[in-house]
Every structure is written in C-alpha cells, then in structure tokens.
Amino acid sequence: MADFTDWVVGFLFNNKGEVALVSKTHPAWQAGKLNGVGGKIDDGETPAQAMQREFSEEAGADIAEWREFALLKVQDGQVHFFAAQGDHELRSMTDEKVGWYKVAEVTQLPIIKNLAWLIPLALDKNNAYATIDYFQNH
C-alpha cells in the first residue's frame, strides 16, 4: 500500500487582481509550471497551520487568515486548498520563485492544469466548500 500524504496549497489574492504563484522546480511533473504555494502537512499540524507555515517558508509572508475552500482527494493522499486576501510583499525563500500574476491571464501561463478551475473556485465568495475525488491512472 502506498503512503498516504496530506498537502496544502494556497492562493493569495491582492487588490490589483493578482494571485501569488510559485514557479515550480520540483517534483518533476510540476517543473517549469506555476502552482499555488504549499507543501506537506507535518505530523501534529492542522491543514490551516500547515498553510500558514508553508506560505511563510516559501513566500516570506505570515498570513493567519486562510479560508479552506476545497479538498481534492487523490490516489495517494489529499490536498487542502486555501485562499487569502491581502497586499503582502512576497519574497522567494527557496529556489522556487514566487511572484504576482494577473488572475485574468492565468490560463495563458504555464500552470498546473487544475489552476484553471481552482483559482475561480477560490475567488467564489458564495462557495462554502467543495470536495473533489480526483483519481486517475498515471
């Protein structure tokens, strides 16, 4: 049986119509693409605590007010998706560069394909919570 892992991914939106994304270098299937900021949930952490920690470690901004808007169940784990609002300064804290990107142009960029629907879902203030089963053969 494969290891089961929980991850978090967050989308920070500013008042200029932009979203903070990270240019991925790893894992290999994400290399060269943009994704939300995130990572693995550590033992003893809640998803919200992991989201706050990961964003601080990768983007240099401490954001306490994250709203979980979706849970994506995948073959070997699940991904908790969060959204936050704020005009924070971003600093790339790892080899993966973090920057602001116009939300209206995201689908024209080299993104992880799920961002095309996750970002609009994150911006939907009427969306309480979505659970998605996403199982596929690789």
C-alpha positions as a printed NumPy array, in Angstrom:
array([[  0.   ,   0.   ,   0.   ],
       [  1.312,   3.446,  -0.923],
       [  1.92 ,   6.115,   1.692],
       [ -1.   ,   8.457,   2.267],
       [  0.047,  12.119,   2.442],
       [ -1.833,  15.344,   3.131],
       [ -0.77 ,  18.542,   1.398],
       [ -1.853,  22.173,   1.422],
       [ -1.931,  24.666,  -1.441],
       [ -2.808,  28.325,  -1.006],
       [ -3.756,  31.162,  -3.313],
       [ -3.138,  34.679,  -2.003],
       [ -5.034,  37.379,  -3.914],
       [ -4.247,  41.095,  -3.802],
       [ -6.396,  44.144,  -4.552],
       [ -4.805,  44.542,  -8.018],
       [ -6.48 ,  41.409,  -9.421],
       [ -3.367,  39.29 ,  -8.964],
       [ -2.634,  35.911,  -7.396],
       [  0.617,  34.763,  -5.801],
       [  2.027,  31.705,  -7.577],
       [  5.282,  29.792,  -7.371],
       [  7.389,  28.698, -10.35 ],
       [  7.946,  25.01 ,  -9.574],
       [ 11.268,  23.206,  -9.959],
       [ 10.105,  20.001,  -8.235],
       [  8.549,  17.479,  -8.228],
       [  9.44 ,  16.651, -11.821],
       [  5.837,  16.605, -13.09 ],
       [  5.41 ,  20.234, -11.936],
       [  8.81 ,  21.567, -13.073],
       [  8.514,  24.685, -15.219],
       [  4.885,  25.293, -14.264],
       [  3.186,  27.712, -11.905],
       [  1.261,  26.456,  -8.889],
       [ -0.106,  27.786,  -5.637],
       [  2.223,  27.932,  -2.652],
       [  2.16 ,  24.863,  -0.424],
       [  3.616,  21.596,   0.727],
       [  3.182,  18.636,   3.042],
       [  1.323,  18.805,   6.328],
       [  3.684,  17.913,   9.174],
       [  2.72 ,  15.453,  11.906],
       [  0.585,  17.167,  14.527],
       [ -0.288,  20.126,  12.282],
       [ -3.755,  21.103,  11.191],
       [ -4.161,  21.962,   7.5  ],
       [ -4.571,  25.654,   8.415],
       [ -1.367,  25.637,  10.487],
       [  0.493,  23.949,   7.628],
       [ -0.804,  26.54 ,   5.153],
       [  0.382,  29.421,   7.312],
       [  3.805,  27.779,   7.81 ],
       [  4.3  ,  26.817,   4.153],
       [  3.421,  30.297,   2.871],
       [  5.811,  31.905,   5.337],
       [  8.61 ,  29.45 ,   4.468],
       [  8.187,  29.798,   0.695],
       [  6.864,  33.329,   0.123],
       [  8.123,  35.204,   3.189],
       [  4.702,  36.47 ,   4.309],
       [  2.976,  35.462,   7.535],
       [ -0.737,  35.182,   6.793],
       [ -3.01 ,  33.895,   9.544],
       [ -6.391,  34.303,   7.81 ],
       [ -6.633,  31.414,   5.332],
       [-10.045,  30.117,   4.199],
       [-10.174,  26.462,   3.172],
       [-12.343,  26.191,   0.079],
       [-11.704,  22.705,  -1.329],
       [-10.404,  19.238,  -0.614],
       [ -9.014,  17.248,  -3.535],
       [ -8.756,  13.518,  -2.876],
       [ -6.048,  11.891,  -4.981],
       [ -4.682,   8.367,  -5.27 ],
       [ -2.014,   8.721,  -2.576],
       [ -3.465,  11.422,  -0.337],
       [ -5.443,  14.597,  -0.294],
       [ -4.82 ,  18.278,  -0.926],
       [ -6.421,  21.014,   1.164],
       [ -6.858,  24.24 ,  -0.84 ],
       [ -6.899,  27.648,   0.82 ],
       [ -7.478,  31.256,  -0.232],
       [ -6.483,  34.52 ,   1.423],
       [ -6.68 ,  38.212,   0.556],
       [ -4.011,  40.832,   1.148],
       [ -1.442,  43.124,  -0.376],
       [  1.597,  41.437,   1.136],
       [  5.14 ,  41.759,  -0.126],
       [  6.389,  38.423,  -1.447],
       [  9.96 ,  37.171,  -1.042],
       [ 11.155,  33.955,  -2.646],
       [ 12.577,  31.983,   0.272],
       [ 13.618,  28.855,  -1.689],
       [ 14.946,  28.032,  -5.169],
       [ 11.332,  28.251,  -6.4  ],
       [ 10.477,  31.857,  -7.304],
       [  7.224,  33.349,  -6.004],
       [  5.514,  36.227,  -7.781],
       [  2.271,  38.045,  -8.544],
       [  0.332,  37.109, -11.698],
       [ -2.807,  38.697, -13.162],
       [ -5.776,  36.406, -12.442],
       [ -7.273,  37.285, -15.849],
       [ -4.128,  35.957, -17.582],
       [ -3.503,  32.8  , -15.534],
       [ -4.912,  30.376, -18.115],
       [ -2.459,  31.778, -20.7  ],
       [  0.516,  30.932, -18.464],
       [  2.295,  27.585, -17.942],
       [  0.159,  26.469, -14.996],
       [ -0.685,  23.182, -13.328],
       [ -3.874,  22.428, -15.274],
       [ -6.145,  22.318, -12.205],
       [ -5.455,  26.006, -11.511],
       [ -7.762,  26.905, -14.401],
       [-10.742,  25.92 , -12.22 ],
       [ -9.241,  26.097,  -8.707],
       [ -8.489,  29.82 ,  -8.878],
       [-12.059,  30.791,  -9.902],
       [-13.355,  28.452,  -7.176],
       [-11.089,  30.184,  -4.644],
       [-12.491,  33.569,  -5.689],
       [-16.132,  32.441,  -5.412],
       [-17.231,  34.045,  -2.141],
       [-20.5  ,  32.038,  -2.205],
       [-18.658,  28.721,  -2.294],
       [-18.642,  27.278,   1.192],
       [-16.564,  24.178,   0.498],
       [-16.016,  21.622,  -2.283],
       [-14.8  ,  18.037,  -2.009],
       [-13.452,  16.537,  -5.244],
       [-12.486,  12.926,  -5.82 ],
       [ -9.716,  13.016,  -8.438],
       [ -8.464,   9.521,  -9.128],
       [ -6.717,   8.776, -12.402],
       [ -4.282,   6.257, -13.781],
       [ -0.797,   7.589, -14.473]])
